[in-house]
Amino acid sequence: MRLFVAVVPPADVVAELDAQVGPLRDHVLRWTTPDAWHLTLAFYGEVGDERLPDLGARLARAARRCSPVELGLVGAGRFDGRALWVGCAGDVAVLRDLARSLRAAGRRVGASVDEERHFRPHVTLARSSRPVNLRPYVAALAGYEGRTWTARDVALVRSELGMGDHRRPRYQTVSTFGLGL
């Protein structure tokens, strides 16, 4: 199964961001749905069922070593004219260390870990299959500053490409691991 680990913002944070993003939605971009919004910490790709127990144990240990983190969604940015995102503020250094530990846990069980050179926590809002001018969207969200929250756990999420509405990915939480527990 295709897996990643993420922080999932609480419903009130998602609703607040959705209210800001709503007026920007158009047919130029493929917009992600609010129920799919998350901050990816580690992407593992395909992981065999037989590796899941070991991976879960390692993720639980990594999560226990990290205390809960204060986060907020702020501003906006773009990747190569193909992805629009909202950024993250707060305990980002702690989140970066947690992401490093979660990637190491995946490597130890033989998962194909996506090694990001520069970790930039973000929530992807929209994508395009070809480069488009994302500057107006980024400008519209540049001053966004959502409420802060305490992330108390991370989720191991199964991703099924093309299985959601309108051939979007479908995400299903496999397990959650408490931070500092």
KAPE-V537984 format. One record per residue. N is the residue number from 1. PHI is phi in radians with two decimals (999 if undefined). D_LAST is the distance of its C-alpha to the last C-alpha in whole Angstrom. Layout:
<<N	PHI	D_LAST> <N	PHI	D_LAST>>
//
This chain:
<<1	999	27> <2	-1.52	26> <3	-2.26	23> <4	-2.61	21> <5	-1.99	17> <6	-2.57	17> <7	-1.70	16> <8	-1.83	18> <9	-1.12	19> <10	-1.19	19> <11	-0.97	23> <12	-1.20	24> <13	-1.21	24> <14	-1.11	25> <15	-1.09	28> <16	-1.10	29> <17	-1.15	29> <18	-1.02	31> <19	-1.11	34> <20	-1.33	34> <21	-1.37	34> <22	-0.78	37> <23	-1.15	40> <24	-1.53	40> <25	-1.07	39> <26	-2.51	42> <27	-1.77	44> <28	-1.33	44> <29	-1.94	40> <30	-1.62	38> <31	-1.50	35> <32	-1.33	32> <33	-1.64	31> <34	-0.96	28> <35	-1.21	26> <36	-1.82	26> <37	-1.26	25> <38	-2.81	21> <39	-1.91	21> <40	-1.23	21> <41	-1.82	19> <42	-2.67	20> <43	-1.96	23> <44	-1.88	23> <45	1.23	27> <46	-1.31	28> <47	-2.24	25> <48	-1.18	27> <49	-0.95	25> <50	-1.17	25> <51	-1.56	23> <52	-1.04	20> <53	-1.06	18> <54	-1.15	18> <55	-1.07	17> <56	-1.02	14> <57	-1.11	13> <58	-1.20	14> <59	-1.15	12> <60	-1.07	9> <61	-1.11	9> <62	-1.08	10> <63	-1.16	8> <64	-1.06	5> <65	-1.34	8> <66	-2.00	9> <67	-1.37	8> <68	-0.94	9> <69	-2.10	13> <70	-1.51	16> <71	-2.33	19> <72	-2.67	22> <73	-1.64	25> <74	-2.51	28> <75	1.02	31> <76	-2.75	32> <77	-2.82	34> <78	-2.54	35> <79	-2.04	35> <80	0.87	39> <81	1.17	40> <82	-2.11	38> <83	-2.45	35> <84	-1.87	34> <85	-2.46	31> <86	-1.92	29> <87	-1.51	27> <88	-2.32	24> <89	-2.24	23> <90	1.96	21> <91	-1.38	18> <92	-1.17	20> <93	-1.11	20> <94	-1.15	16> <95	-1.09	16> <96	-1.07	19> <97	-1.13	17> <98	-1.09	14> <99	-1.04	17> <100	-1.07	19> <101	-1.14	16> <102	-1.21	16> <103	-1.14	19> <104	-1.08	19> <105	-1.06	17> <106	-1.14	20> <107	-1.04	23> <108	-1.15	22> <109	-1.78	22> <110	1.51	25> <111	-1.30	25> <112	-1.46	27> <113	-1.46	25> <114	-1.35	26> <115	-1.58	26> <116	-1.47	27> <117	-1.22	29> <118	-2.16	28> <119	-1.25	24> <120	-2.24	25> <121	-1.12	23> <122	-2.80	25> <123	-1.98	26> <124	-1.31	29> <125	-1.71	31> <126	-2.76	34> <127	-2.40	36> <128	-2.43	39> <129	-1.33	41> <130	-2.27	43> <131	-1.05	43> <132	-2.34	44> <133	-1.36	44> <134	-1.62	41> <135	-0.97	42> <136	-1.09	43> <137	-1.19	39> <138	-1.06	37> <139	-1.09	40> <140	-1.15	39> <141	-1.85	35> <142	-0.98	36> <143	-1.58	35> <144	-1.12	32> <145	-2.51	29> <146	-1.43	27> <147	-1.16	25> <148	-1.56	21> <149	-2.59	18> <150	-1.79	14> <151	-1.42	13> <152	-1.87	9> <153	-2.71	9> <154	-2.15	12> <155	-2.01	14> <156	-1.55	16> <157	-2.09	20> <158	-1.61	23> <159	-2.01	26> <160	-2.03	29> <161	-1.13	32> <162	1.24	35> <163	-1.72	34> <164	-1.58	33> <165	-0.99	36> <166	0.97	38> <167	1.10	37> <168	-1.36	34> <169	-1.14	31> <170	-1.95	29> <171	-1.96	25> <172	-2.38	23> <173	-1.25	19> <174	-1.54	18> <175	-2.70	15> <176	-2.16	12> <177	-2.28	8> <178	-1.23	5> <179	-1.41	5> <180	1.30	4> <181	-1.78	0>>
//
